[in-house]
Amino acid sequence: MDPPSVQLQADLQHSVLRAFSTQRPVLTHLNADTTWLLQLPYPKGALPASGRTHFNILIDPWLQGPQSDIASWFSKQWHAIDSSVRTIAELEDRLRDVQDITYILGVSQMKSRKRFSHGVSTRSYIDVVVISHEFTDHCHKETLQQINRAVPVLATAKAADIVRSWNHFALVQETPPFRGNYSDWRSTSFWPLPDWLGISRMISETDALYFHSAILIFFNVAAETTSGTLEEDAGKAIIYSPHGIHADHVSHLPSAIPPIKTLALLHGLHDINISFTKQLNLGAHNGLRVQRLLKAKYWVGTHDEVKRSGGILAPFLRREVLTLQKALNKEKKERGFVADQSDLADMRDVRFAALRSGQSLLLE
């Protein structure tokens, strides 16, 4: 087994076992760029699939091989760092192993061990695939076609049309919008999602390509009380914005009804543009504005891999490699002295994580 796979297996086992004992989500970075596995615990009272303990969401899968948009002569990229799993089959094996460990330790209430029968099983440990953009570093055909065709896919309108054209998946649905006048997250919980989970997309109508948008993953982990009612204030959100989203476009989220608390914001740090004309990734300075608005408990970097690139577009790409500290230092320089209760000071409580390929984070 290669070192990245060993790292993934060790991190998954350690983090998931901790998570299963505390009923917390686990976020795993499957490559160095923007492919993620989000494992959400089934709430108490929910009926897990086949005795499973977590619902597995695969986000923007691109594991290996090149990606190109328009044409390879125009733009082509490769991962500079190997993905922690090279194939979907390897990912399925890791998920199966973790589930088996929980069975052995008695965390799962499965009555029998149901392992994969390679080549004949119709089951998958991936419960849903989410695609944030139609571009091939998010919607990668060679990776997606390795996934069991029975796994449902939620995608943007353009990405959904592309995926449907392959005639591979049985169900491909467009991710619904989440807007200020339509901001009850429960309305985004639709079949085949369980009723405690909602997935939607936040966009700006002024952004022609919806490039700077966000995927919103809402979940209700409320447990039943002794009186049979549900605990209040249980709604959580994972906000995934690989290119960044402007703060004013998420301004209505903190006032959503019912209330939602942002558990994690996935937003990149690097500022990337095309020769200072077309802004691609908004970077850390924008991320600071979004974080201050959402007050996420965790800020996780994403889409910051410095990939190998070719094509005529490559020489025109401009990347400013930023860190959170660099962005804060620039603000301090611009603002001068800062009091303890200022916008700069409030970032001290944020748990920032830059996960390498294969690393996991327990969202406590």
Secondary structure, DSSP 4 states (H G I P E B T S, - for coil): --HHHHHHHHHHHHHHHHHHHHT--EEEESSSSS-EEEEEEPPTT---GGG-SEEEEEES---SS-EESS-TTT-EEE-SS--S-SSHHHHHHHHHHHHHHHHHTT-S--SS-----TTT----S--EEEE--SSTTTS-HHHHTTS-TTS-EEE-HHHHHHHHTTT--S-EEEPPB-BTTB--GGGG--TTS-TTEEEEEE--TT-TT--S-EEEEEEE---B-TTSPBPSS-EEEEEEETT---GGGSTTGGG-SS--EEEEEEE---EEEETTTEEEE-HHHHHHHHHHHH--SEEE--S----EEESTTGGGEEEE---HHHHHHHHHHHH-S--TTSTTGGGGG-EEE-PPTT-EEE--
